[in-house]
Amino acid sequence: MYPKLDSEDEIKQVLNEMDVGIYEPNTKKEQTFAEAMGAFSSFVLHEEPAKCQAMLDNDTGGTVGALQGGNIHYSIYRVSIPDDNAASSRTNDAALLLLREFHSSKQGKRYINVLTIEKLEQYMLGMCARRAKENNCKNYGSLGNLMFILQFGGPTDGQVRHIDNMVPNIQICLYMSSDCPSTVVYEMEGDPITDGRSLLEHWSNNEEHDVPILIKHILEDRGDVLLKGKWYSKFFAFWGSIDSHLKCFGKLYQPVAFQHSLQTDPGTALLAGGNEVHAGPPTDGPRMFAFAIGIPEEGDDDVEENDDNDGEVQYSPVLLHIDLCSLLFSILDHECSKEPEEKVRQAKFFLLDVLIELIKDYPMKTYLQQINEDRSDLLIWLEELLTSWSDEGTVRRLLNQAVEKKELFYSPDVVKRISKRKKKK
């Protein structure tokens, strides 16, 4: 879909310049552990796939979920791994059941003392230590959100490109299956978008129409205002402010220059900063790797601790802009009520036109899976938009509907409050 480099060496060099490191097993101990991971993934994906998939499908402990990027034929499973301290009391977790099944097999018995949760954590932290030494940067002393990610077949289309909120932490992808396609990392084009003013500049340089004056005023004057302060914006209090949210996710608005990915062997680790644009790759067959976040060691004065930045808050370009529309529609209606109505409509149509351009880049219904059910009207609207994508008349009708029906893009708490007001009347 996007330009790629031809040479593996070139790809590694560019990734390194982006502070994305590729680390392969060096020592005898690392090579033995990599061999064990390869044997484990082969057992799960190729030798006993039906039995292992049944363990995941029958999980009752809430440790198994699905990631976006799969399809009705092949799900992408995420299997939470208890940390080594909790493993002894959570023996029925799906990840431990898979390991136990492998260890009881003929080929797995030789790895009983090699492939353990403790040694998986040690291997990942060892790769973090290599990164810290090579880059002369802070070390990462613990892990969070540890899981196996796997699929039992293909093809799959891969994930929509996105950013996971995990700064100051890093993401660790430890590939386990043979010839495993790595995470796709996107090199973005243009000046960085890190706040409301840089987003305005980007739109001014790239959109067909001038940025409406009301949008300019909001992004210039309210960019650093905490969103928890107003009832119609507090749904997005977890953003902090528009500026702080764009500092993490703003580069999603930038166009893609190149996409970078490698074929990897068991034991290869990809370590990336917390706000790189990335995605799970398209696949033709089974794939398995371990994922975790690396957490900086305590005592780093330059690190602002945030235990919530575990990568679970995730945005793609379309979902980011949908939420920005939701926020800005509320601000336009509740702070710009004295402005001429046509100015407000013009601002909303501009935001919706940006949404259309972002959807054009990836017009898939994958987005719908990540929107909460309490935004049912918006879900219905988006589904019709994606279904009728090629019908210009329908698209224009839907855009008019989004402007006329004010509550369509409002956050659920704002919709609920307005509904209560109407009932009182």
Secondary structure, DSSP 8 states (H G I E B T S, - for coil): -----S-HHHHHHHHHHTT-EEE---SHHHHHHHHHHHHHHHIIIIISHHHHHHHHHT--SS-EEEETT--SS--EEEEE---HHHHTT-TTSHHHHHHHHHHTSTTTGGGTTTS-HHHHHHHHHHHHHHHHHHHT---EEEEEEEEEEEESS--B-----BEE--TTSEEEEEE-STTEE--EEEEE-SS---SHHHHHHHHHHH-SS---HHHHHHHHHSTTS-GGGSTTTGGGGGG-SHHHHHHHHGGGGS-EEEEE--EE-TT-EEEEETT--EE---BSS-EEEEEEEEEE-TT-TT----TT-SS-SEE-HHHHHHHHHHHHHHHHHHH-TTS-HHHHHHHHHHHHHHHHHHHHHS--GGGGGGS-GGGHHHHHHHHHHHHTTT-HHHHHHHHHHHHHSGGGGS-HHHHHHHHHHHHH-
